[in-house]
Amino acid sequence: MRGAMHARWAVCAMAAALAATACGGGDGGSGDSGAVLSASWGDPQNPLEPANTNEVQGGKVLDMVFRGLKRYDPVTGEAEDMLAERIETSDSQNFTITVKDGWTFSNGEKVTARSFVDAWNYGASLRNNQRNAYFFGYIEGYDRVHPEEGEQTADTLSGLKVTGERTFTVALTQKFSSFPDTLGYNAFAPLPRAFFDDHDAWVRKPVGNGPYLVDSYTRGSQMSLRTWDDYPGPDKARNGGVDLKVYTDNNTAYTDLMAGNLDLVDDIPAAQLKNVGNDLGDRYLNTPAGIIQTLAFPHYDDDWNKPGSQKVRTGLSMAIDREQITDTIFQRTRTPATDWTSPVLGEDGGYRAGLCGEACAYKPDEAKRLIREGGGLPGGKVTITFNADTGSHREWVNAVCNSINNALDDERACTADPVGTFADFRNRITDRKMTGPFRAGWQMDYPLIQNFLQPLYYTDASSNDGKWSNEQFDDLVDRANQETDDARAVDLFQQAEEVVRDNMAAIPLWYQNGSAGWSERLSDVRLNPFSVPVYDQIKVG
């Protein structure tokens, strides 16, 4: 494993960017292990197939319903063995994986090596159209199972072999020393035979091997999860379950929390940041997280992929007053971004303060010059698209547009385009219907610099929503992944990040903190390094 590339976490460290911090709800005693808590949530974009979920709301559920070979420690972020008894390699390219004995799915089926191999083959298959198929791209045979053009010519990855009930081998197309660290990501979760035998029934009511069971789901209303009493893992739920209630406005969720109609909100609206300390006291948590907010561009649109467009994008970046927005809108619970990763990685892990340079500084005159030299804004203006149901996006997008308009001395230069729900917003992105910049926040899947760069900017990567492509960037990432020397790998990834900067593939805005507020019923509320509540450790009563 590449230890130097892990996030370094200081639990509840005080930082200048935080308006308030807390270590969680404290010890509320034993609690009522049968009591159910309610929490705010948003409908996921896709069915809850592990290889088809690459957004936060669906990911929350998968984290509760599944356990994989690795699990990221809820405090440190370190990749630790969960179902993996051993992951062995002598060359960082060929791996032998042994699955722990004694694990079952909630339907009683045993978790075996086949459970992983079948799931990975399904996820990689072009026919199954899984959003996370790209994560299997380093396994031998991916080019036949998921070709760039034409139909697939193989049903299974040649690099996966079941060698025993609890053992399988993985052959990669190149050295990838951090491969074991990625195996805590949900795309690599195991699947029971029920998933394949009656797929439609499984999608309606997913069966996993985590501490919770899906009891019911009504889209647009609520998903109810209940504790699995026979869960064999060490992280058994300390409550009776979680009712995830769908909200299309986080202000409404906060109002319900204050009225006693909701137990947990993990997205404090910007409008309440001035009041939340007084409203909730020690029932409010704000802590650093591996999240960055950016503006992405539709590079598949000729307006954003023509000569000079890089200058326009850089000019727009310099027209955004990040300091003022994070101060006035977010009450300093965000930190202006100066690179495309996250400070939680630490310098050894790849974070490089100031990498963006003047391109991320507020310089109105330079912004006007660059946009003019780049041929001007397409059609004379830009429209920023965002989902209006979560994240206080309306407030900050309006603030970004006001900043751009002020910098360019044109009140019509920038306008906001809200989309009602996150799912609809994601569908527009997936269908390549964007014509201008759009919100593209990134919550890390695992704490490696690779995860902040490759999924977002590598050609045809799973979360490369703007479809940016650069051969130099791709080559540097490939070389970094093959490196076994930690420092050299980080250096290569940072060189790749410089290519992102020089092309302004996306505009970095600010590093985001995780926040949560909860009712008096709850205790031991914490956020993991991904800013997701550690639901199984929350006590009720």
Secondary structure, 3 states (H helix, E strand, C coil): CCHHHCCCCCCCCCCCCCCCCCCCCCCCCCCCCCCEEEEEECCCCCCCCHHHCCCHHHHHHHHHHCCCCEEECCCCCCEEECCEEEEEECCCCEEEEEECCCCECCCCCECCHHHHHHHHHHHHCHHHCCCCHHHHCCECCHHHHCCCCCCCCCCCCCCEEEEECCEEEEEECCCCCCHHHHCCCHHHCCCCHHHHHCHHHHHHCCCCCCCEEEEEEECCCEEEEEECCCCCCCCCCCCCEEEEEECCCHHHHHHHHHHCCCCEECCCCHHHCCCHHHHHHHHEEEEEEEEEEEEECCCCCHHHCCCCHHHHHHHHHHCCCHHHHHHHCCCCCEEECCCCCCHHHHHHHCCCCCCCHHHHCCCHHHHHHHHHHCCCCHHHCEEEEEECCCCCHHHHHHHHHHHHHHHHCCCCCEEEEEECCHHHHHHHHHCCCCCCCEECCEECCCCCHHHHHHHHHCCCCCCCCCCCCCHHHHHHHHHHHHCCCHHHHHHHHHHHHHHHHHHCCEEEEEEEEEEEEECCCEECCCECCCCCECHHHCEEC
